Amino acid sequence: MLLECGMQEEGLFRVAPSASKLKKLKAALDCCVVDVQEYSADPHAIAGALKSYLRELPEPLMTFELYEEWIQASNIPEQEKRLQALWNACEKLPKANYNNIRYVIKSWPSPSTRT
């Protein structure tokens, strides 16, 4: 939904949605009964719900354990080597974290070790 209606929105993840709309959307998501049309006009509410979800996870998606590896990989100047280091870190994630990130991003190919 963010890809469809939010990519042209300035400050998508910086501008906070109204608290009542965010609360209503989160409740609808929890019950699996979201009226897509109701929120398509407010991508900030959708972005806010995603931020809230990620913030409320018991452990960061990228894990505390791999933090240093992510930082080191992101500091590699050569793009090809940086991407390989990031993939290597991804492959070390617990399967649930990897699947969650993959779902959120929806563009990562699945390495044969994760299928």
Contacts in CASP RR format, 6 or more apart in sequence:
PFRMAT RR
TARGET T0000
AUTHOR 0000-0000-0000
METHOD contacts of the structure
MODEL  1
MLLECGMQEEGLFRVAPSASKLKKLKAALDCCVVDVQEYSADPHAIAGAL
KSYLRELPEPLMTFELYEEWIQASNIPEQEKRLQALWNACEKLPKANYNN
IRYVIKSWPSPSTRT
1 36 0 8 1.000
1 39 0 8 1.000
1 40 0 8 1.000
1 43 0 8 1.000
1 46 0 8 1.000
2 12 0 8 1.000
2 43 0 8 1.000
2 46 0 8 1.000
2 47 0 8 1.000
2 50 0 8 1.000
4 40 0 8 1.000
5 40 0 8 1.000
5 41 0 8 1.000
5 43 0 8 1.000
6 12 0 8 1.000
6 43 0 8 1.000
6 46 0 8 1.000
6 47 0 8 1.000
9 43 0 8 1.000
9 44 0 8 1.000
12 43 0 8 1.000
12 44 0 8 1.000
12 47 0 8 1.000
13 47 0 8 1.000
13 48 0 8 1.000
13 51 0 8 1.000
15 44 0 8 1.000
16 22 0 8 1.000
16 44 0 8 1.000
16 48 0 8 1.000
17 25 0 8 1.000
17 42 0 8 1.000
17 44 0 8 1.000
17 45 0 8 1.000
17 47 0 8 1.000
17 48 0 8 1.000
18 45 0 8 1.000
21 42 0 8 1.000
21 45 0 8 1.000
22 45 0 8 1.000
22 48 0 8 1.000
22 49 0 8 1.000
22 52 0 8 1.000
25 34 0 8 1.000
25 39 0 8 1.000
25 45 0 8 1.000
25 46 0 8 1.000
25 49 0 8 1.000
26 49 0 8 1.000
26 52 0 8 1.000
28 34 0 8 1.000
28 35 0 8 1.000
29 49 0 8 1.000
39 45 0 8 1.000
39 46 0 8 1.000
50 104 0 8 1.000
54 61 0 8 1.000
59 97 0 8 1.000
60 67 0 8 1.000
61 97 0 8 1.000
61 100 0 8 1.000
61 101 0 8 1.000
61 104 0 8 1.000
62 70 0 8 1.000
62 89 0 8 1.000
62 93 0 8 1.000
62 97 0 8 1.000
62 101 0 8 1.000
63 93 0 8 1.000
63 94 0 8 1.000
63 97 0 8 1.000
66 89 0 8 1.000
66 92 0 8 1.000
66 93 0 8 1.000
69 85 0 8 1.000
69 88 0 8 1.000
69 89 0 8 1.000
69 92 0 8 1.000
70 86 0 8 1.000
70 89 0 8 1.000
72 85 0 8 1.000
73 82 0 8 1.000
73 85 0 8 1.000
73 86 0 8 1.000
73 88 0 8 1.000
73 89 0 8 1.000
74 82 0 8 1.000
74 86 0 8 1.000
76 82 0 8 1.000
76 85 0 8 1.000
90 98 0 8 1.000
90 101 0 8 1.000
90 108 0 8 1.000
91 98 0 8 1.000
91 111 0 8 1.000
91 113 0 8 1.000
91 114 0 8 1.000
93 101 0 8 1.000
95 114 0 8 1.000
98 114 0 8 1.000
99 114 0 8 1.000
101 108 0 8 1.000
102 108 0 8 1.000
102 110 0 8 1.000
END
